Amino acid sequence: MSSLWKLRNPFRSSLSFSSLSLRRFSTYLAEEDKKAEALESFIHPSAIVHPNAVIGRGVSVGPFCTVGSSARLGNGCQLYPGSHVFGNTELGERCVLMTGAVVGDDLPGRTVIGCNNIVGHHAVVGVKSQDLKYKPGDECFLDVGDNNDIREHTSIHRSSKSNDQTDYAHTAGAIVVHQFCCVGSFSFIGGGSVVSQDVPKYMLVAGERAELRGLNLEGLRRRGFTYAEINSLRMAYRKIFMPVDVNSNGLEERLAEVEQHEELAHIPAVCSMMQSIRDSFAENRRGICKFRHWSGS
């Protein structure tokens, strides 16, 4: 009998262990169900959400909001009361639209907002360009990256041409950019600046009437530009905007000198900057921001 008990005892122990495992598994399933419920989207009864709109998990749409037929909201987005998403617009994950914010427009083209963006109270993003040369029916675009805080009452419009796009430009607070101005990629506009002419690629501008103050060095480093690329851009900038003899050559001659420079002529970043500067003097463009010869870079 003793030996029989010894034989049965492992079985009972195993059975007890299995029961414990089943209870733990049931608890795990219950917790997962709660998580799944938490991820369900909430749409307030007063909100108007088109049935064709794509709504991710855990999305919250507050009272009196509007979500259009071609809109796509990523997981975890929050629309506060009275905010709206129109047109072919995509919001990445965890975007927040504060009260009164409007994103997108019912126009050909699209508006794409990356992840972890906040669009402030009554900001207007991705609507029709203010450029009077925009022709109704033309595709126009706005692409905004990740981790941006677009503050209240900001307006950011779509491009006026299908081949125009945004790319890593950064602005501080309380700036004004005149219509028809182009802000180049990887550039930075200092706080309180009034920009009335083009800002070329990679440049830093500041001032009540914005002037070139050098290169956006910190922004270039953060975006992964190499030391060699940055050094080449600095050398080109000095030759163009900080000549030793300011009366020796005009801007066009200094640009040509850089384009023929043995070390700089074949650096893609330098060529891109040069093209951006030249484009600013094309027909119907406003030229580049003023610069001081003593500006550092």
ABEGO torsion letter per residue (X at the ends): XAAAAAAAAAAAAAAAAAAAAAAAAAAAAAAAAAAAAAABBBBBAABBBBAABBBBBGBBBBBGBBBBAABBBBBGBBBBBGBBBBEBBBBBBGBBBBBGBBBEBBBBEBBBBBBGBBBBBGBBBGBBBABAABBBGBBBBBBBBBGBBBBBGBBBBBBABAABBBBGBBBBBGBBBBBGBBBBBGBBBBBGBBBABBBBBGBBBBEABBBBAEBBAAAAAAAGBBAAAAAAAAAAAAAAABBABAAABBAAAAAAAAAABAAAAABAAAAAAAAAAAAAABBGBAEBBBBBAABBX
